[in-house]
């Protein structure tokens, strides 16, 4: 029983570490939202540059 919990804990820790590494080192940089829909000018921000 304790062996199973130890293996499960190691697995959970490995997933947590992989998540943190991916968040900080994914190499994709900032991205913009997809432009797959019509943008209604009525709902644009007044400071929008386009």
LOLUM-77561 format. One record per residue: residue in three letters; x, y, z of N, C-alpha, C in turn. Coordinates in nm, 3 decimals. Example, Ala and Ser with C-alpha at 12.3 -4.5 7.8 and 13.67 -1.06 7.14 Angstrom:
2
<rec aa="ALA" n_east="1.319" n_north="-0.569" n_up="0.780" ca_east="1.230" ca_north="-0.450" ca_up="0.780" c_east="1.320" c_north="-0.330" c_up="0.780"/>
<rec aa="SER" n_east="1.285" n_north="-0.225" n_up="0.708" ca_east="1.367" ca_north="-0.106" ca_up="0.714" c_east="1.290" c_north="0.003" c_up="0.787"/>
//
This chain:
50
<rec aa="UNK" n_east="0.083" n_north="-0.120" n_up="0.000" ca_east="0.000" ca_north="0.000" ca_up="0.000" c_east="0.087" c_north="0.126" c_up="0.000"/>
<rec aa="UNK" n_east="0.188" n_north="0.130" n_up="0.086" ca_east="0.272" ca_north="0.249" ca_up="0.091" c_east="0.356" c_north="0.263" c_up="-0.035"/>
<rec aa="UNK" n_east="0.390" n_north="0.151" n_up="-0.097" ca_east="0.466" ca_north="0.158" ca_up="-0.222" c_east="0.384" c_north="0.225" c_up="-0.331"/>
<rec aa="UNK" n_east="0.256" n_north="0.191" n_up="-0.339" ca_east="0.168" ca_north="0.251" ca_up="-0.438" c_east="0.154" c_north="0.402" c_up="-0.413"/>
<rec aa="UNK" n_east="0.142" n_north="0.441" n_up="-0.289" ca_east="0.132" ca_north="0.585" ca_up="-0.258" c_east="0.262" c_north="0.657" c_up="-0.290"/>
<rec aa="UNK" n_east="0.374" n_north="0.593" n_up="-0.267" ca_east="0.502" ca_north="0.653" ca_up="-0.300" c_east="0.517" c_north="0.671" c_up="-0.451"/>
<rec aa="UNK" n_east="0.479" n_north="0.571" n_up="-0.527" ca_east="0.486" ca_north="0.580" ca_up="-0.673" c_east="0.391" c_north="0.688" c_up="-0.723"/>
<rec aa="UNK" n_east="0.271" n_north="0.694" n_up="-0.667" ca_east="0.174" ca_north="0.797" ca_up="-0.706" c_east="0.225" c_north="0.937" c_up="-0.671"/>
<rec aa="UNK" n_east="0.288" n_north="0.951" n_up="-0.556" ca_east="0.343" ca_north="1.081" ca_up="-0.517" c_east="0.456" c_north="1.124" c_up="-0.609"/>
<rec aa="UNK" n_east="0.543" n_north="1.031" n_up="-0.646" ca_east="0.653" ca_north="1.063" ca_up="-0.738" c_east="0.597" c_north="1.103" c_up="-0.874"/>
<rec aa="UNK" n_east="0.495" n_north="1.031" n_up="-0.920" ca_east="0.432" ca_north="1.063" ca_up="-1.048" c_east="0.369" c_north="1.203" c_up="-1.045"/>
<rec aa="UNK" n_east="0.298" n_north="1.235" n_up="-0.937" ca_east="0.235" ca_north="1.367" ca_up="-0.924" c_east="0.341" c_north="1.477" c_up="-0.918"/>
<rec aa="UNK" n_east="0.450" n_north="1.452" n_up="-0.849" ca_east="0.558" ca_north="1.550" ca_up="-0.841" c_east="0.622" c_north="1.571" c_up="-0.978"/>
<rec aa="UNK" n_east="0.641" n_north="1.464" n_up="-1.053" ca_east="0.700" ca_north="1.475" ca_up="-1.187" c_east="0.608" c_north="1.556" c_up="-1.278"/>
<rec aa="UNK" n_east="0.478" n_north="1.535" n_up="-1.270" ca_east="0.385" ca_north="1.612" ca_up="-1.352" c_east="0.386" c_north="1.760" c_up="-1.313"/>
<rec aa="UNK" n_east="0.394" n_north="1.788" n_up="-1.184" ca_east="0.398" ca_north="1.927" ca_up="-1.138" c_east="0.525" c_north="1.996" c_up="-1.187"/>
<rec aa="UNK" n_east="0.638" n_north="1.927" n_up="-1.178" ca_east="0.764" ca_north="1.985" ca_up="-1.225" c_east="0.759" c_north="2.007" c_up="-1.376"/>
<rec aa="UNK" n_east="0.704" n_north="1.912" n_up="-1.449" ca_east="0.694" ca_north="1.928" ca_up="-1.594" c_east="0.605" c_north="2.046" c_up="-1.631"/>
<rec aa="UNK" n_east="0.499" n_north="2.068" n_up="-1.555" ca_east="0.410" ca_north="2.180" ca_up="-1.581" c_east="0.482" c_north="2.313" c_up="-1.559"/>
<rec aa="UNK" n_east="0.556" n_north="2.323" n_up="-1.449" ca_east="0.628" ca_north="2.447" ca_up="-1.420" c_east="0.735" c_north="2.472" c_up="-1.526"/>
<rec aa="UNK" n_east="0.806" n_north="2.370" n_up="-1.567" ca_east="0.909" ca_north="2.386" ca_up="-1.670" c_east="0.845" c_north="2.430" c_up="-1.801"/>
<rec aa="UNK" n_east="0.732" n_north="2.373" n_up="-1.837" ca_east="0.664" ca_north="2.410" ca_up="-1.960" c_east="0.615" c_north="2.555" c_up="-1.955"/>
<rec aa="UNK" n_east="0.565" n_north="2.597" n_up="-1.841" ca_east="0.516" ca_north="2.734" ca_up="-1.829" c_east="0.629" c_north="2.835" c_up="-1.852"/>
<rec aa="UNK" n_east="0.745" n_north="2.808" n_up="-1.798" ca_east="0.854" ca_north="2.904" ca_up="-1.807" c_east="0.947" c_north="2.885" c_up="-1.926"/>
<rec aa="UNK" n_east="0.946" n_north="2.769" n_up="-1.991" ca_east="1.044" ca_north="2.743" ca_up="-2.096" c_east="0.982" c_north="2.682" c_up="-2.221"/>
<rec aa="UNK" n_east="0.860" n_north="2.718" n_up="-2.255" ca_east="0.799" ca_north="2.656" ca_up="-2.373" c_east="0.853" c_north="2.714" c_up="-2.503"/>
<rec aa="UNK" n_east="0.912" n_north="2.833" n_up="-2.499" ca_east="0.978" ca_north="2.889" ca_up="-2.616" c_east="0.885" c_north="2.944" c_up="-2.721"/>
<rec aa="UNK" n_east="0.757" n_north="2.950" n_up="-2.695" ca_east="0.663" ca_north="2.999" ca_up="-2.796" c_east="0.647" c_north="3.150" c_up="-2.791"/>
<rec aa="UNK" n_east="0.676" n_north="3.213" n_up="-2.681" ca_east="0.662" ca_north="3.357" ca_up="-2.669" c_east="0.516" c_north="3.398" c_up="-2.659"/>
<rec aa="UNK" n_east="0.491" n_north="3.527" n_up="-2.654" ca_east="0.354" ca_north="3.575" ca_up="-2.643" c_east="0.277" c_north="3.548" c_up="-2.772"/>
<rec aa="UNK" n_east="0.150" n_north="3.522" n_up="-2.758" ca_east="0.068" ca_north="3.496" ca_up="-2.876" c_east="-0.059" c_north="3.580" c_up="-2.869"/>
<rec aa="UNK" n_east="-0.115" n_north="3.606" n_up="-2.984" ca_east="-0.239" ca_north="3.683" ca_up="-2.992" c_east="-0.356" c_north="3.587" c_up="-3.006"/>
<rec aa="UNK" n_east="-0.475" n_north="3.629" n_up="-2.968" ca_east="-0.592" ca_north="3.543" ca_up="-2.984" c_east="-0.621" c_north="3.518" c_up="-3.132"/>
<rec aa="UNK" n_east="-0.686" n_north="3.412" n_up="-3.163" ca_east="-0.716" ca_north="3.383" ca_up="-3.304" c_east="-0.812" c_north="3.485" c_up="-3.362"/>
<rec aa="UNK" n_east="-0.797" n_north="3.513" n_up="-3.490" ca_east="-0.883" ca_north="3.610" ca_up="-3.560" c_east="-0.987" c_north="3.535" c_up="-3.643"/>
<rec aa="UNK" n_east="-1.062" n_north="3.449" n_up="-3.580" ca_east="-1.154" ca_north="3.363" ca_up="-3.654" c_east="-1.298" c_north="3.413" c_up="-3.650"/>
<rec aa="UNK" n_east="-1.320" n_north="3.531" n_up="-3.599" ca_east="-1.458" ca_north="3.580" ca_up="-3.592" c_east="-1.462" c_north="3.728" c_up="-3.634"/>
<rec aa="UNK" n_east="-1.580" n_north="3.772" n_up="-3.668" ca_east="-1.601" ca_north="3.912" ca_up="-3.705" c_east="-1.589" c_north="3.998" c_up="-3.580"/>
<rec aa="UNK" n_east="-1.514" n_north="4.105" n_up="-3.590" ca_east="-1.499" ca_north="4.195" ca_up="-3.478" c_east="-1.594" c_north="4.313" c_up="-3.494"/>
<rec aa="UNK" n_east="-1.689" n_north="4.324" n_up="-3.403" ca_east="-1.788" ca_north="4.430" ca_up="-3.408" c_east="-1.725" c_north="4.561" c_up="-3.358"/>
<rec aa="UNK" n_east="-1.722" n_north="4.666" n_up="-3.441" ca_east="-1.660" ca_north="4.793" ca_up="-3.399" c_east="-1.726" c_north="4.855" c_up="-3.277"/>
<rec aa="UNK" n_east="-1.850" n_north="4.821" n_up="-3.251" ca_east="-1.921" ca_north="4.877" ca_up="-3.136" c_east="-1.856" c_north="4.833" c_up="-3.004"/>
<rec aa="UNK" n_east="-1.791" n_north="4.719" n_up="-3.003" ca_east="-1.734" ca_north="4.667" ca_up="-2.880" c_east="-1.582" c_north="4.682" c_up="-2.874"/>
<rec aa="UNK" n_east="-1.524" n_north="4.759" n_up="-2.964" ca_east="-1.380" ca_north="4.783" ca_up="-2.959" c_east="-1.345" c_north="4.880" c_up="-2.847"/>
<rec aa="UNK" n_east="-1.225" n_north="4.865" n_up="-2.798" ca_east="-1.174" ca_north="4.959" ca_up="-2.700" c_east="-1.144" c_north="5.092" c_up="-2.768"/>
<rec aa="UNK" n_east="-1.167" n_north="5.204" n_up="-2.701" ca_east="-1.135" ca_north="5.333" ca_up="-2.761" c_east="-0.986" c_north="5.347" c_up="-2.792"/>
<rec aa="UNK" n_east="-0.902" n_north="5.273" n_up="-2.722" ca_east="-0.757" ca_north="5.282" ca_up="-2.743" c_east="-0.708" c_north="5.179" c_up="-2.845"/>
<rec aa="UNK" n_east="-0.798" n_north="5.107" n_up="-2.910" ca_east="-0.757" ca_north="5.007" ca_up="-3.009" c_east="-0.685" c_north="5.076" c_up="-3.125"/>
<rec aa="UNK" n_east="-0.576" n_north="5.017" n_up="-3.168" ca_east="-0.494" ca_north="5.081" ca_up="-3.271" c_east="-0.528" c_north="5.032" c_up="-3.412"/>
<rec aa="UNK" n_east="-0.629" n_north="4.954" n_up="-3.428" ca_east="-0.663" ca_north="4.904" ca_up="-3.562" c_east="-0.805" c_north="4.934" c_up="-3.599"/>
//
